[in-house]
Amino acid sequence: MADYLINVFLDDAKMKKIEAAGLADKIIDLNGKKAVQVEMSAKEQKKLIKGFTDLTFDANNACELPAEATDKLLGIIADMKTLDVMKFAIMKLYNPLAGKAPRSAQR
């Protein structure tokens, strides 16, 4: 069992992407909605919280990413054809320099 989960809720188009990736057996029913759950470690969760400060986790340590990040994650899942993508996806989702002013070169 993973430390944390990302819930990716699926509409018809997203469900087709998951099915095309051969992951139809990973689709679950979550509170009446179809979803897949992507596992992540505590370290990856800390990075996501830094990148998305408004993330909230439920009692099952699961969260839902903003729409743009969800679309990126879904694209990675479809390309890699697995839900075990966080080691790669964290680099695409987490920008450690977001919101920081550029530093000028010190001489």
Backbone as CSV, one residue per row, in Angstrom:
resi,resn,N_x,N_y,N_z,CA_x,CA_y,CA_z,C_x,C_y,C_z
1,MET,0.838,-1.190,0.000,0.000,0.000,0.000,0.874,1.242,0.000
2,ALA,0.516,2.183,-0.812,1.278,3.425,-0.939,1.019,4.324,0.262
3,ASP,1.939,5.253,0.469,1.763,6.239,1.529,0.610,7.184,1.198
4,TYR,0.543,7.607,-0.076,-0.458,8.573,-0.530,-0.974,8.160,-1.901
5,LEU,-2.136,8.715,-2.265,-2.772,8.402,-3.550,-3.222,9.680,-4.239
6,ILE,-3.217,9.634,-5.556,-3.836,10.691,-6.350,-5.045,10.061,-7.029
7,ASN,-6.217,10.637,-6.775,-7.434,10.173,-7.428,-7.563,10.897,-8.763
8,VAL,-7.672,10.129,-9.836,-7.895,10.698,-11.164,-9.287,10.264,-11.589
9,PHE,-10.240,11.206,-11.503,-11.616,10.901,-11.871,-11.749,10.940,-13.387
10,LEU,-12.529,9.992,-13.918,-12.579,9.769,-15.363,-13.928,10.120,-15.958
11,ASP,-13.895,10.985,-16.975,-15.070,11.162,-17.816,-14.926,10.158,-18.967
12,ASP,-15.810,10.200,-19.936,-15.764,9.203,-21.016,-14.455,9.254,-21.800
13,ALA,-13.969,10.460,-22.118,-12.732,10.595,-22.905,-11.530,10.069,-22.117
14,LYS,-11.470,10.403,-20.841,-10.356,9.941,-20.007,-10.414,8.426,-19.818
15,MET,-11.618,7.899,-19.691,-11.768,6.455,-19.528,-11.269,5.725,-20.776
16,LYS,-11.538,6.291,-21.944,-11.060,5.678,-23.189,-9.531,5.662,-23.228
17,LYS,-8.884,6.726,-22.728,-7.416,6.759,-22.681,-6.886,5.651,-21.781
18,ILE,-7.514,5.476,-20.623,-7.085,4.443,-19.679,-7.297,3.057,-20.289
19,GLU,-8.443,2.858,-20.926,-8.732,1.565,-21.561,-7.764,1.295,-22.717
20,ALA,-7.431,2.330,-23.504,-6.504,2.168,-24.623,-5.097,1.823,-24.132
21,ALA,-4.776,2.252,-22.926,-3.464,1.946,-22.342,-3.441,0.550,-21.725
22,GLY,-4.567,-0.166,-21.796,-4.635,-1.512,-21.246,-4.810,-1.550,-19.743
23,LEU,-5.366,-0.472,-19.185,-5.502,-0.369,-17.732,-6.961,-0.371,-17.266
24,ALA,-7.842,-0.912,-18.075,-9.269,-0.938,-17.722,-9.507,-1.663,-16.398
25,ASP,-8.666,-2.653,-16.091,-8.837,-3.398,-14.840,-8.451,-2.575,-13.607
26,LYS,-7.847,-1.416,-13.809,-7.446,-0.542,-12.694,-8.500,0.503,-12.371
27,ILE,-9.558,0.582,-13.180,-10.630,1.553,-12.946,-11.473,1.075,-11.772
28,ILE,-11.682,1.976,-10.826,-12.488,1.657,-9.643,-13.667,2.622,-9.544
29,ASP,-14.620,2.269,-8.705,-15.739,3.152,-8.411,-15.429,3.854,-7.100
30,LEU,-15.327,5.178,-7.149,-14.971,5.970,-5.977,-16.072,6.995,-5.742
31,ASN,-16.850,6.772,-4.707,-17.967,7.670,-4.387,-18.906,7.876,-5.576
32,GLY,-19.164,6.798,-6.304,-20.090,6.861,-7.419,-19.482,7.352,-8.723
33,LYS,-18.187,7.641,-8.727,-17.511,8.096,-9.947,-16.437,7.087,-10.331
34,LYS,-16.188,6.970,-11.618,-15.114,6.102,-12.100,-13.787,6.837,-11.909
35,ALA,-12.759,6.106,-11.459,-11.459,6.730,-11.187,-10.357,5.691,-11.257
36,VAL,-9.135,6.181,-11.350,-7.944,5.366,-11.122,-7.167,6.059,-10.007
37,GLN,-6.395,5.272,-9.277,-5.605,5.827,-8.194,-4.127,5.599,-8.488
38,VAL,-3.365,6.686,-8.431,-1.927,6.639,-8.661,-1.242,6.739,-7.308
39,GLU,-0.394,5.767,-7.025,0.303,5.731,-5.739,1.508,6.661,-5.765
40,MET,1.802,7.242,-4.601,3.002,8.064,-4.471,3.578,7.926,-3.073
41,SER,4.857,8.202,-2.959,5.552,8.111,-1.681,5.359,9.399,-0.888
42,ALA,5.759,9.377,0.356,5.679,10.568,1.201,6.561,11.684,0.636
43,LYS,7.711,11.329,0.092,8.620,12.323,-0.492,7.968,12.998,-1.701
44,GLU,7.325,12.210,-2.555,6.635,12.768,-3.720,5.456,13.632,-3.288
45,GLN,4.773,13.227,-2.218,3.652,14.002,-1.694,4.122,15.366,-1.207
46,LYS,5.266,15.411,-0.544,5.809,16.690,-0.064,6.119,17.624,-1.227
47,LYS,6.660,17.079,-2.312,6.953,17.893,-3.494,5.673,18.428,-4.109
48,LEU,4.636,17.587,-4.182,3.368,18.054,-4.747,2.756,19.163,-3.905
49,ILE,2.861,19.042,-2.594,2.310,20.077,-1.717,3.046,21.402,-1.925
50,LYS,4.351,21.332,-2.174,5.105,22.561,-2.463,4.659,23.160,-3.788
51,GLY,4.392,22.308,-4.766,3.977,22.785,-6.080,2.520,23.204,-6.150
52,PHE,1.677,22.553,-5.364,0.242,22.834,-5.351,-0.163,23.064,-3.896
53,THR,-0.013,24.284,-3.430,-0.201,24.592,-2.013,-1.627,24.383,-1.521
54,ASP,-2.591,24.319,-2.420,-3.988,24.146,-1.994,-4.455,22.694,-2.032
55,LEU,-3.533,21.740,-2.199,-3.910,20.325,-2.190,-4.420,19.929,-0.813
56,THR,-5.492,19.169,-0.796,-6.000,18.625,0.455,-6.098,17.112,0.320
57,PHE,-5.844,16.437,1.415,-5.870,14.974,1.439,-7.016,14.516,2.320
58,ASP,-7.686,13.449,1.879,-8.803,12.916,2.645,-8.305,11.914,3.686
59,ALA,-9.217,11.237,4.339,-8.870,10.283,5.399,-8.058,9.101,4.875
60,ASN,-8.135,8.840,3.573,-7.368,7.744,2.963,-6.038,8.219,2.395
61,ASN,-5.632,9.450,2.754,-4.405,10.063,2.232,-4.436,10.182,0.714
62,ALA,-5.597,10.508,0.176,-5.767,10.674,-1.266,-6.103,12.130,-1.572
63,CYS,-5.643,12.589,-2.740,-5.930,13.956,-3.166,-6.342,13.943,-4.624
64,GLU,-6.793,15.092,-5.087,-7.128,15.283,-6.494,-6.344,16.490,-6.980
65,LEU,-5.593,16.324,-8.054,-4.779,17.405,-8.603,-5.650,18.396,-9.370
66,PRO,-5.159,19.634,-9.554,-5.875,20.576,-10.428,-5.990,20.009,-11.848
67,ALA,-6.935,20.525,-12.615,-7.256,19.963,-13.936,-6.051,19.868,-14.861
68,GLU,-5.242,20.917,-14.943,-4.084,20.903,-15.850,-3.090,19.807,-15.459
69,ALA,-2.831,19.671,-14.168,-1.907,18.638,-13.692,-2.495,17.240,-13.890
70,THR,-3.798,17.115,-13.707,-4.458,15.835,-13.943,-4.318,15.416,-15.397
71,ASP,-4.478,16.366,-16.314,-4.329,16.064,-17.732,-2.906,15.620,-18.060
72,LYS,-1.904,16.292,-17.474,-0.506,15.885,-17.681,-0.284,14.470,-17.158
73,LEU,-0.787,14.214,-15.951,-0.624,12.893,-15.342,-1.295,11.819,-16.187
74,LEU,-2.485,12.101,-16.660,-3.208,11.137,-17.496,-2.454,10.862,-18.800
75,GLY,-1.853,11.888,-19.378,-1.048,11.711,-20.582,0.153,10.816,-20.328
76,ILE,0.798,10.996,-19.182,1.947,10.165,-18.817,1.510,8.718,-18.610
77,ILE,0.380,8.534,-17.932,-0.153,7.179,-17.716,-0.430,6.508,-19.058
78,ALA,-1.060,7.242,-19.968,-1.394,6.676,-21.277,-0.131,6.313,-22.063
79,ASP,0.881,7.167,-22.002,2.131,6.901,-22.731,2.895,5.716,-22.147
80,MET,2.956,5.651,-20.816,3.746,4.608,-20.157,2.965,3.313,-19.954
81,LYS,1.637,3.389,-20.103,0.746,2.231,-19.963,0.854,1.541,-18.600
82,THR,0.994,2.371,-17.561,1.035,1.882,-16.184,0.603,3.008,-15.250
83,LEU,0.143,2.628,-14.055,-0.182,3.634,-13.039,1.027,3.935,-12.149
84,ASP,2.087,3.175,-12.317,3.301,3.370,-11.522,4.189,4.401,-12.226
85,VAL,3.743,5.662,-12.212,4.409,6.704,-12.992,4.981,7.847,-12.166
86,MET,4.790,7.863,-10.864,5.127,9.050,-10.090,6.610,9.396,-10.089
87,LYS,7.495,8.424,-10.143,8.922,8.754,-10.177,9.243,9.627,-11.387
88,PHE,8.588,9.364,-12.514,8.770,10.165,-13.720,7.870,11.404,-13.687
89,ALA,6.612,11.226,-13.321,5.621,12.303,-13.396,5.938,13.453,-12.454
90,ILE,6.568,13.163,-11.328,6.843,14.224,-10.364,7.705,15.312,-10.996
91,MET,8.589,14.933,-11.924,9.433,15.925,-12.605,8.605,16.830,-13.507
92,LYS,7.545,16.309,-14.072,6.687,17.088,-14.960,5.670,17.924,-14.184
93,LEU,5.245,17.429,-13.024,4.203,18.102,-12.252,4.754,19.129,-11.273
94,TYR,5.934,18.850,-10.732,6.495,19.703,-9.681,7.568,20.595,-10.269
95,ASN,7.358,21.889,-10.172,8.349,22.855,-10.627,8.896,23.555,-9.393
96,PRO,10.094,23.188,-8.938,10.619,23.761,-7.698,10.875,25.257,-7.772
97,LEU,10.926,25.820,-8.960,11.197,27.248,-9.101,9.940,28.081,-9.305
98,ALA,8.796,27.439,-9.303,7.546,28.169,-9.529,7.349,29.223,-8.440
99,GLY,7.040,30.423,-8.870,6.754,31.499,-7.931,7.981,32.177,-7.346
100,LYS,9.170,31.736,-7.713,10.378,32.358,-7.185,10.922,33.336,-8.217
101,ALA,11.399,34.460,-7.732,11.988,35.451,-8.624,13.334,34.949,-9.124
102,PRO,13.639,35.219,-10.377,14.951,34.789,-10.893,16.068,35.536,-10.168
103,ARG,17.136,34.809,-9.918,18.293,35.437,-9.269,19.226,35.966,-10.350
104,SER,19.800,37.116,-10.070,20.784,37.632,-11.013,22.132,36.979,-10.707
105,ALA,22.957,36.886,-11.706,24.270,36.243,-11.541,25.133,37.093,-10.618
106,GLN,25.710,36.460,-9.640,26.607,37.132,-8.704,28.019,37.092,-9.265
107,ARG,28.718,38.181,-9.250,30.097,38.192,-9.747,31.054,38.520,-8.658
